[in-house]
Amino acid sequence: MPKLVVITGAGAGVGRATVDEFARHGWDVALLSREASRLERAASQVRETYGVRTMAIPTDVADAQAVDRAASHVEETLGPIDVWVNVAMATAFATVSELTAQEVERGTRVTYLGQVHGMMAALSRMRTRNRGTIVNVGSALGYRSVPLQSVYCGAKFAIRGFTDSLRSEIIHDRLKVHLTMVVLPAVNTPQFDWALNKMGKRARPVAPIFEPEVAARAIYFAATHRRREVWVGFSSVKAILANRIAPKLIDRYLARSGYSGQLTDEPLPAEAPSNLFHPVPGDYGAHGRFDEEARPRSVEMFTDRHRALFWGLAGIGMISLVGSLAKRRSGLR
């Protein structure tokens, strides 16, 4: 019998690639996102390409009741949900001094509470059957914040906290519900073209950049294997470990290079879209505009079952990284 997955943020970016990845393995897929026409096109394409059942449900994950209604609709129509994947996010490229309280709240509601609402909707149904898997999509920026993305970084930190609390409760209750998190590096998605941007220049991901299919494969792996966390890309590992070893040095390094690393030299178009409060229409897909430099695969995928290898490689990488940063320290003073 085919298994069923619900994917939020399924209309574009990592969510869209994840839809294809599950469908390619024969899973039926329910797609949740805000932009109805793009979501329906994605569902139709997947249905025609892979021959699986699909359902497109326009949903704003910031609305807890809407997410719960979507979950009920999926189960009434397609059957019990086996896996729920929380991908949906919204961010802003701006300094804190330029943000409004409403912008911070909206970004937090989508990126953080959106995952909370997904966890709660999935868990309430999986608990009754005592089975199922919830996959939360995190980020290296949920371990080491960067300038210009305070809203996103704060939300990703919060997701980690909520996830760890819920995991302990699941263990306490002896539930056979698996909760896991995939920690992503920079990914080539449309968010850098439609995120709210107050910096006057076009945004870009911090290199190295990976294609969304890399993230999708990691998410599928996490959904089908018993892993507490999956870290994708050695760049994620270095960011996490460097912050544990030398946080003050990283603060100063990012103060110097964190702006230029996230902005191109291209001026921001006067009519640049923003999807923070309203979805941006258009035929967006999984990929952004960085295909020429994005990596189609990642050799490194670190999990809690690969600790010996992780610490060995991470230690080598950190010696090199901290040494390099120390050489620059005089220029940061």
C-alpha positions in Angstrom: 0.0 0.0 0.0 1.5 3.4 -0.9 2.6 5.6 1.9 1.4 9.2 2.4 3.4 12.3 3.1 2.3 15.9 3.8 4.9 18.6 2.8 4.5 22.3 3.7 6.1 24.9 1.6 5.6 22.5 -1.3 5.0 25.1 -4.0 8.7 26.1 -4.6 12.2 25.7 -3.3 13.2 22.8 -1.0 9.6 21.9 -0.5 9.0 21.5 -4.2 12.1 19.3 -4.6 11.0 17.2 -1.7 7.6 16.6 -3.3 9.4 15.1 -6.3 11.8 13.0 -4.1 8.9 11.3 -2.2 6.9 10.8 -5.4 9.8 9.3 -7.2 9.9 6.6 -4.5 6.2 5.9 -5.0 4.7 8.0 -2.1 1.4 9.8 -2.4 1.8 13.5 -1.6 -0.3 16.2 -0.1 1.1 19.6 -0.9 0.6 22.6 1.4 1.5 26.2 0.5 -0.1 29.6 0.0 -0.1 30.2 -3.8 -2.9 28.1 -5.1 -2.2 28.1 -8.8 1.5 27.2 -8.5 0.6 24.5 -5.9 -1.9 22.9 -8.2 0.5 22.9 -11.1 3.1 21.2 -9.0 0.6 18.6 -7.9 -0.5 17.9 -11.5 3.1 17.6 -12.7 4.0 15.1 -10.0 0.8 13.1 -10.6 1.5 12.9 -14.3 5.2 12.1 -14.0 5.2 9.6 -11.2 1.6 8.2 -11.2 1.0 8.8 -7.5 -2.0 10.4 -5.8 -1.5 14.1 -5.0 -3.6 16.7 -3.3 -3.0 20.5 -3.4 -4.3 22.4 -0.4 -3.7 26.1 -0.3 -2.7 26.8 3.3 -1.0 29.5 5.3 1.0 27.6 8.0 0.9 30.6 10.2 -2.8 29.8 10.8 -3.0 26.9 13.2 -6.7 26.1 12.4 -6.0 26.1 8.7 -3.1 23.6 9.1 -5.3 21.4 11.3 -8.1 21.5 8.7 -5.7 20.6 6.0 -4.5 17.6 7.9 -8.1 16.4 8.4 -8.9 16.9 4.7 -5.8 14.9 3.8 -6.8 12.0 6.0 -10.4 12.0 4.9 -9.4 12.0 1.3 -6.1 10.1 0.9 -5.9 8.2 4.2 -3.6 8.2 7.3 -0.6 10.4 7.2 2.7 8.5 7.5 5.1 11.4 7.3 4.7 15.1 7.9 7.5 17.4 6.6 7.7 21.0 7.8 9.5 23.1 5.2 7.6 26.4 4.8 9.5 29.5 5.7 9.6 33.3 5.2 12.4 35.7 5.9 13.7 39.2 5.5 17.0 40.6 4.5 17.4 43.7 6.7 19.1 45.0 9.7 17.1 44.8 13.0 16.9 48.7 13.0 15.1 48.6 9.7 12.6 45.9 10.6 9.1 46.6 11.9 7.5 44.7 14.7 4.9 43.4 12.2 7.5 42.0 9.9 9.3 40.2 12.7 6.1 38.8 14.0 5.0 37.6 10.5 8.3 35.9 9.7 8.3 34.2 13.1 4.7 33.0 12.7 5.5 31.4 9.3 8.9 30.0 10.0 8.7 29.0 13.6 5.0 28.7 14.4 4.3 27.2 11.0 6.5 24.2 12.1 4.9 24.1 15.5 1.4 24.0 13.9 2.6 21.2 11.6 4.0 19.2 14.5 0.8 19.6 16.5 -1.5 18.6 13.6 0.6 15.6 12.8 1.2 14.4 16.3 -2.5 14.6 17.3 -3.3 12.1 14.5 -0.1 9.9 14.8 -0.6 9.6 18.5 -3.9 7.7 18.1 -2.3 5.2 15.7 1.0 5.1 17.6 3.1 5.5 14.5 4.4 8.1 12.1 7.3 10.4 11.4 7.6 14.2 11.7 10.5 15.8 9.8 11.4 19.4 10.7 13.7 21.3 8.4 16.3 23.3 10.3 19.3 25.3 9.3 22.9 25.8 10.2 21.7 29.3 10.9 19.7 27.8 13.8 23.1 27.1 15.5 25.1 30.1 14.3 23.2 33.3 13.5 24.3 35.8 10.8 23.6 39.5 10.3 20.7 40.6 8.1 18.6 37.5 8.8 17.6 37.9 12.5 14.0 36.9 11.8 15.0 33.6 10.1 17.8 32.8 12.5 15.7 33.4 15.6 12.9 31.2 14.2 15.3 28.4 13.4 16.8 28.5 16.9 13.2 28.4 18.3 12.4 25.3 16.2 15.3 23.4 17.7 14.1 24.2 21.2 10.5 23.1 20.5 11.6 20.0 18.7 13.9 18.9 21.6 11.1 19.4 24.1 8.6 17.4 22.1 11.1 14.6 21.5 11.5 14.1 25.2 7.7 14.0 25.7 7.4 11.4 22.9 10.0 9.3 24.7 8.3 9.7 28.0 5.0 8.6 26.6 6.6 5.6 24.9 5.2 6.6 21.5 6.3 5.0 18.3 6.3 8.4 16.6 9.7 9.5 15.3 10.7 13.1 15.4 13.8 14.2 13.4 15.4 17.4 12.1 17.4 18.0 8.9 19.9 20.8 9.2 20.5 22.5 5.9 23.3 24.6 4.4 22.8 27.4 1.9 20.4 26.2 -0.9 19.6 27.6 -4.3 15.9 28.4 -4.0 13.7 31.3 -5.1 13.7 32.8 -1.6 16.6 35.1 -2.6 14.4 36.7 -5.3 11.1 37.1 -3.3 12.1 37.5 0.3 11.5 41.0 1.8 14.7 42.9 1.1 15.6 46.3 2.6 19.3 46.3 1.7 19.1 47.9 -1.8 21.0 45.0 -3.4 19.9 41.6 -4.5 20.3 38.8 -1.9 22.3 35.6 -2.4 23.0 32.5 -0.3 26.4 32.3 1.4 28.7 29.9 -0.5 29.0 26.9 -0.8 25.5 26.6 -2.3 23.7 23.3 -2.8 20.8 22.5 -5.2 17.4 21.8 -3.5 17.6 18.2 -4.6 20.4 17.7 -2.1 18.2 18.9 0.7 15.3 16.8 -0.6 17.3 13.6 -0.6 18.4 14.3 3.0 14.8 14.9 4.0 13.7 11.6 2.5 16.5 9.9 4.2 15.6 11.4 7.6 11.9 10.3 7.0 12.8 6.7 6.3 15.6 6.1 8.8 15.7 6.4 12.6 18.0 9.4 13.0 17.7 12.2 15.6 19.3 14.7 13.3 20.8 14.9 9.8 23.4 17.6 9.0 23.8 18.3 5.4 27.1 19.6 4.0 30.4 20.1 5.7 29.7 23.9 5.7 26.9 23.2 8.2 29.2 21.2 10.4 31.9 23.9 10.3 29.4 26.7 11.2 28.0 24.7 14.1 31.3 23.6 15.5 33.1 26.9 15.0 30.4 28.7 17.0 31.0 26.3 19.9 34.7 26.7 19.8 35.2 30.5 19.1 31.9 32.4 19.1 33.4 35.8 19.7 35.8 35.3 16.8 32.9 34.3 14.6 30.9 37.4 15.8 33.7 39.7 14.6 34.3 37.7 11.4 30.6 38.0 10.4 30.5 41.7 11.3 33.2 42.1 8.6 32.0 39.7 5.9 28.4 38.7 6.8 26.9 41.6 4.8 28.9 41.2 1.6 28.5 37.4 1.7 24.8 37.7 1.5 24.5 40.6 -1.0 25.4 40.8 -4.7 26.6 44.0 -6.4 23.4 44.1 -8.4 20.9 46.8 -7.3 17.5 45.6 -6.1 14.9 46.1 -8.7 12.4 48.9 -7.8 9.5 46.5 -8.1 11.1 43.5 -6.4 8.5 41.2 -5.0 8.1 40.3 -1.3 6.3 37.1 -0.1 6.3 37.9 3.6 2.7 38.9 3.9 1.3 37.7 0.6 2.3 34.9 -1.8 4.2 35.9 -4.9 2.5 34.6 -8.1 4.5 33.1 -10.9 5.9 29.9 -12.3 8.6 29.4 -9.7 10.0 26.0 -9.1 12.6 24.3 -6.9 15.6 26.2 -8.2 16.7 29.8 -7.7 19.0 31.7 -10.0 22.3 30.2 -8.8 22.4 26.9 -10.8 25.8 27.8 -12.3 27.5 27.7 -8.9 25.3 25.4 -6.9 26.5 21.9 -6.1 24.2 19.0 -7.2 25.4 16.7 -4.5 26.9 16.6 -1.0 29.3 13.9 -0.1 28.9 14.8 3.6 25.7 13.9 5.4 26.3 13.6 9.1 23.9 11.9 11.6 24.0 11.0 15.2 25.1 7.5 14.2 28.3 8.8 12.5 29.7 10.6 15.5 33.2 9.2 15.3 33.6 10.2 11.7 32.0 13.6 12.3 34.3 14.6 15.2 37.4 13.4 13.3 36.6 15.4 10.2 35.1 18.3 12.1 38.2 18.6 14.3 40.5 18.8 11.2 38.2 21.4 9.6 38.1 23.5 12.8 41.8 23.6 13.2 42.0 25.0 9.7 39.1 27.4 10.1 40.1 28.8 13.5 43.6 29.2 12.3 42.5 31.1 9.2 40.2 33.4 11.3 42.9 34.0 13.8 45.2 35.3 11.1 42.5 37.9 10.2 41.9 38.9 13.7 44.2 41.9 13.7 42.2 43.3 10.7 38.9 42.9 12.7 40.0 45.0 15.7 
